[in-house]
């Protein structure tokens, strides 16, 4: 594979380009950053020795492509060639391609195994998508185009008149173009991130591509335009007709089908990272949020006077933790867009390009900041859509055209964005319509650079109060300055909430206009667990909060220092604290965080990243690599868990009205043993020389478990007959997940065959409470602290203990510090959490005694609601949990 080196004066920019390229091409692409000087803080500059070292890191037999930003970066790269071994110099190519777009295109080509000259050619063509003029004629929504063909390409029933092919049929030809149909299964449709993935995928191929929503008859639109794709209004269940012409038309359609099969690279459970929500507090729906935002902005401080001291404002829990600080209203930048004409269009175009470049740097810096402060790429990927807005011809072409007509750069940009906002606001899907906030955020950032005005500012340390927050606002917060976040609108699925959780800033959202009437400097006590804000708390509440805060900080520091040490309760019981993982990189982060092992390896990533069924050997290689990274630590491999909502491109599935209750998990594995048996054999091969356990998901009956265990026995016998290495009989533990209520209710029977249980609290809660986590109107019911859910966990734990088995928890509840003592009290002895939670969970375990935990669990299961359980564990209703127990 060709290696790639990114040379930039800015270390953050180089790192950001590398991250973006890996996001597009895959984590195994050979790309190395050589940015900044090798000095404390990595100041701006370039270093020939550093560049030479990076080339050596990226070196392979296929050569290395070097991309540089400007000026001395080129000189440093040229000098670096002289520092390389003489035999390597002919294999290094310094390329004049644009550093960001070129890196993405080059990475994709390198990952596909192209030779050095082709990789360089792809890099040089990286600007093709920007240069192409794909905007529609006047009067049509930006990014949309007239339907191909003189007399239209579609009949009245939405089917192609040419040769309409289904997704399973691949691509068909129509009017010289290839086409395919994709049915979108994402719960939220093609909102910002999946639309960005769609556009990014198209941008990797040499083809002209359009997309049309056949369900709503919207479009066609340029598939290279984020706005064009987004304004098609594609919702869950909608069918999209994709048409492509050009040298790589077939390839791009294949890639888009694969992307759809991977659920557009959304999180594996099909939803955004969750936050606990207060029970009986209905979550704000998108239409309600829009109304609340309008009310908040209109009423603001004109609400019925400022809230009195002692007033408890109730909202939605956005990010866990407690914050005490003065109210610090976020002061939005005051931007007055000049409307006077400009005399020099060329100068205005240059100003716009400079502002776009500066904003791109801001977004990359925000993305880099979030990435380095969190444990994964999901949060930083929020900024992908922002980057695409800055490259989107559906925005840039109208703005540049208006500059050519004599308008100044700020006026042209502002009006172009306003037109696009109007298109987005016409969408029928409320969630997608609400994503206009991201576009408005980019509008403000570019205008701030054009007009040299300051961004939104906070006046001092304390709790930020705002109508709402943009991702850029939130990513820029320093937790040492911003102690908490309180907003009038929004909810736990908002980008601001996701980022607040990732950055560890307590947040309460959806508090209504009253919070905006709180005078600046008013003390606030914010409880991100209870979803409350106490205005001007009394001395006793302040003292309790300060004490708890001191203890939390001290406990956090101790936890980090002891992260690699075992977690042993105060009365001497060892509790394993493992990590959940969905890739080799997740496993590396877990080891670095001090995890005792991997308690849940989601193997879907092996299947969803493949174009065809991964072979037994390919799967073995992945699992073996992960086991080596763990270096003797235990690994629990969960077998493939996909259903109709997460179909594989090479495994056609019929649509199901409710995939969560359909053929998924072990049900699919037993129906398609050609899928399950090779995976079991691959795991057995690795278990021959590594501490590996196997786990089956979605088990609901004893017969399902017995059938799955029978497949393990068959796989073991077949390996033995082939003379292949495998674990001795009984040498590999085989367990099941408890995520269906029936499994918890018959756990006594299941414990007769399974070696261990692992509770998936996310699904167990959803099924127990009959509340879909993705339906905001009932999301408040989906709290795993509900006594009904705890009772089921306790029942499964008691059955495991009676049978001499162990039980763990691998759902989000395992990382909740309020829940850990309850789980231990119920009999759980293994907790598997995100890598970032390992240290804190271990410290909670060390502070507990099992006798106390058992009493807490007994009391909790007798309470009437999840809120009552949380209040008991917090120490007082709506109050602060004593971090020292």
LUMDOLUM-541835 format. One line per 2 residues: number of its first residue (from 1); their letters; for each residue x, y, z of C-alpha. Coordinates in steps of 0.5 Angstrom, whole numbers. Example, Ala and Ser with C-alpha at 12.3 -4.5 7.8 and 13.67 -1.06 7.14 Angstrom:
<atoms>
1) as) 25/-9/16; 27/-2/14 .
</atoms>
This chain:
<atoms>
1) xx) 0/0/0; 2/7/-2 .
3) xx) 4/11/5; 2/18/5 .
5) xx) 5/24/9; 2/30/11 .
7) xx) 6/36/12; 3/43/15 .
9) xx) 6/49/19; 0/47/24 .
11) xx) 0/40/28; -7/41/29 .
13) xx) -9/42/22; -4/36/20 .
15) xx) -7/31/25; -14/34/23 .
17) xx) -13/32/16; -10/25/18 .
19) xx) -16/24/22; -21/26/16 .
21) xx) -17/22/11; -18/16/16 .
23) xx) -25/17/17; -26/17/9 .
25) xx) -21/11/7; -21/7/14 .
27) xx) -17/6/20; -11/2/17 .
29) xx) -9/7/11; -2/9/12 .
31) xx) -2/16/13; 2/20/18 .
33) xx) 2/27/20; 8/32/20 .
35) xx) 6/38/23; 9/44/27 .
37) xx) 15/44/31; 18/38/35 .
39) xx) 18/43/41; 13/44/48 .
41) xx) 6/46/45; 8/44/38 .
43) xx) 8/51/35; 7/53/28 .
45) xx) 13/51/23; 16/45/19 .
47) xx) 22/41/21; 26/37/15 .
49) xx) 28/32/20; 21/31/23 .
51) xx) 18/30/16; 24/25/14 .
53) xx) 22/21/20; 14/21/18 .
55) xx) 16/19/11; 20/13/14 .
57) xx) 14/11/19; 9/11/12 .
59) xx) 15/7/8; 12/1/4 .
61) xx) 15/-2/-2; 10/2/-6 .
63) xx) 13/8/-4; 10/15/0 .
65) xx) 6/21/-3; 8/27/1 .
67) xx) 3/33/1; 5/40/4 .
69) xx) 1/46/5; 5/52/3 .
71) xx) 12/56/3; 17/53/8 .
73) xx) 13/46/8; 15/45/1 .
75) xx) 22/47/3; 22/42/9 .
77) xx) 20/36/5; 25/37/-1 .
79) xx) 31/38/5; 27/31/8 .
81) xx) 29/27/2; 36/29/3 .
83) xx) 36/26/10; 33/19/7 .
85) xx) 37/13/6; 39/14/-2 .
87) xx) 35/7/-4; 28/10/-1 .
89) xx) 29/17/-5; 26/15/-12 .
91) xx) 20/12/-8; 18/19/-5 .
93) xx) 14/23/-9; 12/31/-7 .
95) xx) 6/33/-10; 3/39/-11 .
97) xx) -5/37/-10; -9/41/-4 .
99) xx) -7/38/2; -14/37/5 .
101) xx) -18/34/-1; -12/31/-4 .
103) xx) -11/27/2; -18/24/3 .
105) xx) -17/22/-5; -10/20/-4 .
107) xx) -12/16/2; -18/12/-1 .
109) xx) -14/11/-7; -8/8/-3 .
111) xx) -13/4/1; -15/1/-6 .
113) xx) -8/-1/-7; -7/4/-13 .
115) xx) 0/5/-15; 4/11/-13 .
117) xx) 2/15/-20; -5/13/-19 .
119) xx) -5/16/-12; -2/22/-14 .
121) xx) -7/23/-20; -13/22/-15 .
123) xx) -10/27/-10; -9/32/-16 .
125) xx) -16/31/-18; -19/32/-11 .
127) xx) -22/39/-12; -26/36/-18 .
129) xx) -32/36/-14; -31/44/-12 .
131) xx) -30/46/-19; -36/42/-22 .
133) xx) -42/47/-23; -48/43/-21 .
135) xx) -53/48/-19; -60/48/-21 .
137) xx) -63/53/-26; -66/59/-23 .
139) xx) -73/58/-19; -71/51/-17 .
141) xx) -68/49/-10; -61/50/-9 .
143) xx) -57/43/-11; -63/40/-15 .
145) xx) -63/39/-22; -68/37/-27 .
147) xx) -70/30/-28; -65/27/-33 .
149) xx) -68/25/-40; -72/29/-45 .
151) xx) -79/27/-43; -77/25/-35 .
153) xx) -74/19/-32; -80/16/-28 .
155) xx) -87/14/-29; -93/16/-25 .
157) xx) -92/10/-20; -85/12/-18 .
159) xx) -81/7/-22; -76/8/-27 .
161) xx) -79/7/-34; -72/5/-37 .
163) xx) -71/-1/-33; -72/0/-25 .
165) xx) -67/-5/-21; -68/-6/-14 .
167) xx) -63/-6/-9; -62/-13/-10 .
169) xx) -61/-13/-17; -55/-8/-17 .
171) xx) -55/-3/-22; -59/-2/-29 .
173) xx) -58/2/-35; -63/8/-36 .
175) xx) -61/13/-42; -54/11/-42 .
177) xx) -54/12/-34; -53/7/-29 .
179) xx) -58/7/-23; -60/3/-17 .
181) xx) -65/4/-11; -64/5/-4 .
183) xx) -69/4/2; -67/8/8 .
185) xx) -68/5/14; -64/10/19 .
187) xx) -69/12/24; -68/19/23 .
189) xx) -67/18/15; -62/22/12 .
191) xx) -60/27/17; -54/31/17 .
193) xx) -49/25/19; -51/20/14 .
195) xx) -52/25/9; -45/27/10 .
197) xx) -43/20/9; -47/20/3 .
199) xx) -44/26/0; -37/24/2 .
201) xx) -38/17/-1; -40/20/-8 .
203) xx) -34/24/-8; -29/19/-8 .
205) xx) -31/17/-15; -30/19/-22 .
207) xx) -38/20/-24; -43/25/-24 .
209) xx) -49/22/-19; -56/25/-18 .
211) xx) -61/23/-12; -68/23/-12 .
213) xx) -73/21/-7; -78/17/-10 .
215) xx) -83/17/-4; -84/24/-4 .
217) xx) -82/26/-11; -77/31/-9 .
219) xx) -71/32/-13; -67/30/-17 .
221) xx) -61/33/-13; -53/33/-14 .
223) xx) -51/28/-10; -44/32/-9 .
225) xx) -48/37/-5; -50/36/2 .
227) xx) -55/41/2; -58/38/-5 .
229) xx) -58/31/-1; -61/33/5 .
231) xx) -66/38/2; -69/31/-1 .
233) xx) -72/30/6; -71/23/6 .
235) xx) -74/20/12; -74/12/15 .
237) xx) -77/8/10; -76/13/4 .
239) xx) -74/10/-3; -68/14/-6 .
241) xx) -66/13/-14; -59/14/-15 .
243) xx) -57/15/-22; -49/15/-24 .
245) xx) -46/17/-31; -38/17/-32 .
247) xx) -32/12/-31; -34/10/-24 .
249) xx) -41/10/-25; -42/2/-23 .
251) xx) -37/3/-17; -40/9/-14 .
253) xx) -47/6/-14; -44/-1/-11 .
255) xx) -41/4/-6; -47/7/-4 .
257) xx) -51/0/-3; -45/-2/1 .
259) xx) -46/5/5; -54/4/6 .
261) xx) -52/-3/8; -48/-1/14 .
263) xx) -53/4/16; -50/10/13 .
265) xx) -44/9/19; -49/11/24 .
267) xx) -47/8/31; -48/0/32 .
269) xx) -55/1/36; -58/6/31 .
271) xx) -58/11/35; -54/17/38 .
273) xx) -51/16/45; -56/16/50 .
275) xx) -57/20/57; -61/19/62 .
277) xx) -68/23/62; -72/24/68 .
279) xx) -78/20/69; -85/23/68 .
281) xx) -81/29/64; -83/28/57 .
283) xx) -77/29/52; -78/35/47 .
285) xx) -80/33/40; -77/37/35 .
287) xx) -83/41/33; -84/42/41 .
289) xx) -77/44/41; -78/49/35 .
291) xx) -84/52/39; -80/53/45 .
293) xx) -74/56/42; -79/61/38 .
295) xx) -82/62/45; -75/63/49 .
297) xx) -73/68/44; -79/72/44 .
299) xx) -80/72/51; -73/71/54 .
301) xx) -72/76/60; -79/79/59 .
303) xx) -82/72/62; -86/74/69 .
305) xx) -79/77/72; -73/73/74 .
307) xx) -74/67/78; -74/68/85 .
309) xx) -69/65/90; -70/58/91 .
311) xx) -74/56/85; -73/49/82 .
313) xx) -73/49/74; -74/43/71 .
315) xx) -71/40/65; -68/34/61 .
317) xx) -62/31/64; -57/32/58 .
319) xx) -50/31/61; -49/27/68 .
321) xx) -46/31/74; -47/37/79 .
323) xx) -44/44/77; -45/50/82 .
325) xx) -43/57/79; -46/64/77 .
327) xx) -50/65/71; -46/67/65 .
329) xx) -51/68/59; -47/66/53 .
331) xx) -47/73/49; -48/72/42 .
333) xx) -44/76/37; -47/82/34 .
335) xx) -47/81/27; -50/87/22 .
337) xx) -49/85/15; -47/91/10 .
339) xx) -52/91/4; -48/96/0 .
341) xx) -45/94/-6; -38/92/-7 .
343) xx) -33/95/-13; -28/90/-13 .
345) xx) -31/83/-14; -24/79/-15 .
347) xx) -23/82/-8; -29/80/-5 .
349) xx) -28/73/-8; -22/73/-4 .
351) xx) -25/75/2; -30/70/2 .
353) xx) -25/64/0; -21/67/6 .
355) xx) -27/67/11; -28/60/9 .
357) xx) -21/57/10; -21/60/17 .
359) xx) -28/57/19; -25/51/16 .
361) xx) -19/51/20; -24/53/26 .
363) xx) -28/47/25; -22/42/24 .
365) xx) -19/45/31; -26/44/34 .
367) xx) -26/37/31; -19/35/34 .
369) xx) -20/38/40; -26/34/41 .
371) xx) -23/28/39; -17/29/43 .
373) xx) -21/30/49; -26/24/48 .
375) xx) -26/16/47; -28/16/40 .
377) xx) -30/19/33; -37/19/34 .
379) xx) -37/26/37; -32/29/33 .
381) xx) -36/27/27; -41/32/28 .
383) xx) -37/37/25; -37/33/18 .
385) xx) -43/36/16; -40/43/18 .
387) xx) -34/42/14; -38/39/8 .
389) xx) -43/46/8; -36/50/7 .
391) xx) -35/46/1; -42/45/-2 .
393) xx) -43/48/-9; -50/49/-7 .
395) xx) -48/54/-2; -42/57/-6 .
397) xx) -44/58/-13; -50/62/-11 .
399) xx) -45/66/-6; -40/67/-12 .
401) xx) -45/69/-17; -48/74/-13 .
403) xx) -41/77/-12; -40/77/-19 .
405) xx) -46/81/-19; -43/87/-15 .
407) xx) -45/85/-8; -40/85/-2 .
409) xx) -38/78/0; -42/78/7 .
411) xx) -48/80/4; -47/75/-2 .
413) xx) -46/69/3; -51/71/8 .
415) xx) -57/71/3; -54/65/0 .
417) xx) -55/61/7; -62/65/8 .
419) xx) -64/61/1; -62/55/3 .
421) xx) -65/55/10; -71/57/7 .
423) xx) -71/50/3; -69/46/9 .
425) xx) -75/49/13; -80/47/8 .
427) xx) -78/39/9; -83/35/12 .
429) xx) -79/31/17; -78/35/24 .
431) xx) -72/32/26; -68/34/19 .
433) xx) -72/41/19; -68/42/26 .
435) xx) -61/41/23; -62/48/20 .
437) xx) -58/50/26; -52/47/24 .
439) xx) -52/51/17; -54/57/21 .
441) xx) -48/56/26; -43/56/20 .
443) xx) -47/62/17; -45/66/23 .
445) xx) -38/63/24; -36/65/16 .
447) xx) -39/72/18; -35/73/24 .
449) xx) -29/72/20; -31/76/14 .
451) xx) -33/82/19; -28/81/24 .
453) xx) -33/80/30; -32/76/36 .
455) xx) -35/69/37; -40/68/42 .
457) xx) -37/69/49; -38/68/56 .
459) xx) -36/73/61; -33/69/66 .
461) xx) -33/62/70; -39/59/71 .
463) xx) -46/56/69; -47/58/61 .
465) xx) -54/60/60; -57/60/53 .
467) xx) -63/59/49; -59/54/45 .
469) xx) -52/52/43; -48/50/37 .
471) xx) -43/45/36; -38/50/35 .
473) xx) -40/53/42; -40/47/46 .
475) xx) -33/44/43; -30/51/45 .
477) xx) -32/50/52; -26/49/57 .
479) xx) -29/45/63; -25/49/68 .
481) xx) -28/55/66; -35/53/64 .
483) xx) -38/49/70; -44/47/67 .
485) xx) -49/48/61; -57/50/62 .
487) xx) -61/52/56; -68/54/54 .
489) xx) -69/49/49; -66/42/46 .
491) xx) -66/35/49; -61/29/50 .
493) xx) -60/28/43; -58/35/41 .
495) xx) -51/36/38; -49/40/44 .
497) xx) -52/35/49; -47/29/46 .
499) xx) -41/34/46; -43/36/53 .
501) xx) -43/29/55; -36/27/51 .
503) xx) -33/33/55; -35/31/62 .
505) xx) -39/38/63; -46/37/67 .
507) xx) -52/40/63; -59/41/63 .
509) xx) -63/42/57; -70/44/55 .
511) xx) -71/49/62; -76/54/58 .
513) xx) -76/61/58; -75/62/65 .
515) xx) -68/60/65; -66/66/60 .
517) xx) -69/71/65; -64/69/71 .
519) xx) -60/75/72; -52/75/70 .
521) xx) -48/73/76; -54/69/80 .
523) xx) -51/63/83; -54/57/80 .
525) xx) -54/49/83; -54/45/76 .
527) xx) -56/37/77; -55/34/71 .
529) xx) -57/27/73; -64/30/76 .
531) xx) -65/35/70; -66/41/75 .
533) xx) -63/48/76; -64/51/83 .
535) xx) -64/58/83; -60/62/88 .
537) xx) -59/56/93; -59/57/100 .
539) xx) -52/56/104; -54/49/106 .
541) xx) -55/47/99; -49/51/97 .
543) xx) -44/47/102; -47/41/100 .
545) xx) -45/42/93; -38/45/94 .
547) xx) -37/39/99; -39/34/94 .
549) xx) -35/37/88; -29/37/92 .
551) xx) -30/30/93; -32/28/86 .
553) xx) -25/32/84; -21/28/89 .
555) xx) -24/22/87; -23/23/80 .
557) xx) -16/24/81; -15/18/85 .
559) xx) -19/14/80; -14/16/74 .
561) xx) -8/14/79; -11/7/80 .
563) xx) -14/6/74; -10/0/72 .
565) xx) -11/-3/79; -16/-9/80 .
567) xx) -23/-6/83; -24/-9/90 .
569) xx) -30/-8/94; -29/-5/101 .
571) xx) -30/-12/104; -25/-16/99 .
573) xx) -29/-18/93; -26/-17/86 .
575) xx) -30/-14/81; -28/-14/74 .
577) xx) -29/-8/70; -28/-9/63 .
579) xx) -29/-5/57; -34/-5/51 .
581) xx) -31/-5/44; -33/-5/37 .
583) xx) -26/-4/33; -18/-6/35 .
585) xx) -18/2/36; -23/1/41 .
587) xx) -19/-4/45; -13/0/45 .
589) xx) -16/5/48; -19/0/53 .
591) xx) -12/-2/55; -9/5/56 .
593) xx) -15/6/60; -14/1/65 .
595) xx) -19/-4/63; -19/-11/66 .
597) xx) -21/-14/59; -26/-13/54 .
599) xx) -33/-15/56; -37/-14/50 .
601) xx) -33/-14/43; -39/-12/38 .
603) xx) -37/-16/32; -41/-13/27 .
605) xx) -36/-8/25; -32/-14/22 .
607) xx) -38/-16/17; -41/-9/16 .
609) xx) -34/-6/13; -34/-12/8 .
611) xx) -36/-12/1; -38/-20/2 .
613) xx) -38/-25/7; -32/-25/11 .
615) xx) -28/-32/11; -27/-36/17 .
617) xx) -19/-34/16; -21/-27/15 .
619) xx) -25/-27/22; -20/-31/26 .
621) xx) -14/-26/24; -19/-20/26 .
623) xx) -20/-23/33; -13/-26/34 .
625) xx) -10/-19/33; -15/-16/38 .
627) xx) -13/-22/43; -6/-20/42 .
629) xx) -7/-13/44; -10/-15/50 .
631) xx) -4/-19/52; -7/-24/56 .
633) xx) -13/-20/59; -20/-24/57 .
635) xx) -24/-22/51; -31/-24/50 .
637) xx) -33/-24/43; -41/-23/42 .
639) xx) -43/-27/35; -46/-23/30 .
641) xx) -52/-18/32; -56/-16/26 .
643) xx) -63/-15/23; -67/-12/18 .
645) xx) -66/-5/21; -58/-7/20 .
647) xx) -58/-11/14; -51/-13/10 .
649) xx) -51/-12/3; -49/-19/1 .
651) xx) -55/-22/6; -61/-20/3 .
653) xx) -67/-19/8; -74/-18/7 .
655) xx) -77/-11/11; -80/-12/18 .
657) xx) -85/-8/21; -81/-8/27 .
659) xx) -74/-10/27; -73/-10/34 .
661) xx) -77/-16/35; -76/-19/29 .
663) xx) -70/-24/26; -64/-21/29 .
665) xx) -58/-24/34; -58/-31/35 .
667) xx) -65/-32/31; -61/-30/25 .
669) xx) -55/-34/27; -59/-41/28 .
671) xx) -63/-39/21; -57/-38/17 .
673) xx) -52/-43/20; -47/-41/14 .
675) xx) -46/-34/18; -45/-37/25 .
677) xx) -41/-43/24; -35/-40/21 .
679) xx) -35/-35/26; -36/-40/32 .
681) xx) -30/-44/29; -26/-37/28 .
683) xx) -27/-36/35; -25/-43/37 .
685) xx) -18/-42/33; -16/-36/37 .
687) xx) -19/-39/44; -14/-44/43 .
689) xx) -8/-40/45; -12/-34/48 .
691) xx) -17/-33/54; -23/-32/49 .
693) xx) -30/-33/51; -36/-33/46 .
695) xx) -43/-30/48; -50/-31/44 .
697) xx) -54/-25/43; -62/-24/44 .
699) xx) -63/-31/47; -70/-31/49 .
701) xx) -71/-39/50; -68/-45/53 .
703) xx) -68/-48/46; -65/-43/42 .
705) xx) -59/-43/47; -59/-51/47 .
707) xx) -59/-50/39; -53/-45/39 .
709) xx) -49/-49/44; -50/-55/39 .
711) xx) -47/-51/34; -41/-50/38 .
713) xx) -40/-57/39; -40/-59/32 .
715) xx) -35/-53/30; -31/-56/36 .
717) xx) -31/-63/33; -30/-61/26 .
719) xx) -24/-57/28; -21/-63/31 .
721) xx) -23/-68/25; -19/-63/21 .
723) xx) -13/-63/26; -14/-56/27 .
725) xx) -12/-52/34; -18/-51/39 .
727) xx) -19/-50/46; -20/-57/50 .
729) xx) -27/-59/52; -30/-54/57 .
731) xx) -24/-50/56; -28/-44/53 .
733) xx) -33/-41/57; -40/-40/53 .
735) xx) -45/-35/55; -51/-31/53 .
737) xx) -54/-24/54; -60/-23/58 .
739) xx) -63/-17/54; -70/-20/53 .
741) xx) -75/-21/59; -76/-28/58 .
743) xx) -69/-30/59; -69/-26/65 .
745) xx) -75/-30/68; -73/-37/66 .
747) xx) -65/-35/68; -65/-41/72 .
749) xx) -66/-46/66; -61/-42/62 .
751) xx) -56/-43/67; -56/-50/67 .
753) xx) -53/-49/60; -49/-42/60 .
755) xx) -43/-41/63; -44/-34/64 .
757) xx) -49/-29/63; -48/-21/61 .
759) xx) -54/-17/62; -55/-12/56 .
761) xx) -59/-6/60; -61/-2/54 .
763) xx) -65/-7/50; -68/-10/57 .
765) xx) -70/-4/59; -73/-2/52 .
767) xx) -77/-9/52; -79/-9/59 .
769) xx) -82/-2/59; -85/-3/52 .
771) xx) -82/4/50; -78/5/44 .
773) xx) -71/9/46; -72/13/39 .
775) xx) -79/15/40; -78/22/44 .
777) xx) -85/22/47; -84/16/51 .
779) xx) -76/16/52; -77/18/59 .
781) xx) -80/11/61; -73/8/58 .
783) xx) -69/9/64; -66/2/66 .
785) xx) -66/4/74; -73/3/74 .
787) xx) -75/-2/79; -78/-7/74 .
789) xx) -71/-7/70; -67/-8/77 .
791) xx) -72/-14/79; -71/-18/72 .
793) xx) -63/-17/73; -63/-19/80 .
795) xx) -67/-25/78; -62/-27/73 .
797) xx) -56/-26/78; -60/-30/83 .
799) xx) -60/-36/78; -53/-35/76 .
801) xx) -51/-35/83; -55/-41/85 .
803) xx) -52/-45/79; -45/-43/80 .
805) xx) -44/-38/74; -42/-31/74 .
807) xx) -46/-25/71; -44/-18/68 .
809) xx) -47/-12/65; -45/-9/59 .
811) xx) -50/-4/58; -50/3/59 .
813) xx) -53/2/66; -46/-1/68 .
815) xx) -42/6/67; -48/10/72 .
817) xx) -44/11/78; -51/11/82 .
819) xx) -53/4/79; -46/1/80 .
821) xx) -48/0/88; -55/-3/86 .
823) xx) -52/-8/81; -47/-11/86 .
825) xx) -52/-11/91; -56/-15/86 .
827) xx) -51/-20/85; -47/-17/79 .
829) xx) -39/-19/79; -37/-16/72 .
831) xx) -38/-9/69; -37/-7/62 .
833) xx) -37/0/60; -34/5/55 .
835) xx) -26/6/56; -27/13/59 .
837) xx) -31/10/64; -27/5/67 .
839) xx) -23/9/72; -29/12/75 .
841) xx) -33/5/76; -27/2/79 .
843) xx) -27/7/84; -34/7/85 .
845) xx) -33/-1/86; -27/0/91 .
847) xx) -32/5/96; -37/0/97 .
849) xx) -39/-6/101; -43/-12/98 .
851) xx) -47/-12/105; -49/-4/104 .
853) xx) -50/-6/96; -55/-11/98 .
855) xx) -59/-7/102; -59/-1/97 .
857) xx) -62/-6/92; -67/-9/96 .
859) xx) -70/-2/98; -69/0/90 .
861) xx) -73/-6/88; -79/-4/92 .
863) xx) -79/3/90; -85/6/85 .
865) xx) -81/9/80; -74/10/77 .
867) xx) -74/17/79; -75/15/86 .
869) xx) -69/10/85; -65/16/83 .
871) xx) -67/20/89; -65/15/94 .
873) xx) -58/14/91; -57/21/90 .
875) xx) -58/22/98; -64/27/97 .
877) xx) -70/29/92; -66/32/86 .
879) xx) -60/33/90; -53/32/90 .
881) xx) -50/25/90; -44/24/95 .
883) xx) -39/22/91; -35/19/97 .
885) x) -42/14/99 .
</atoms>
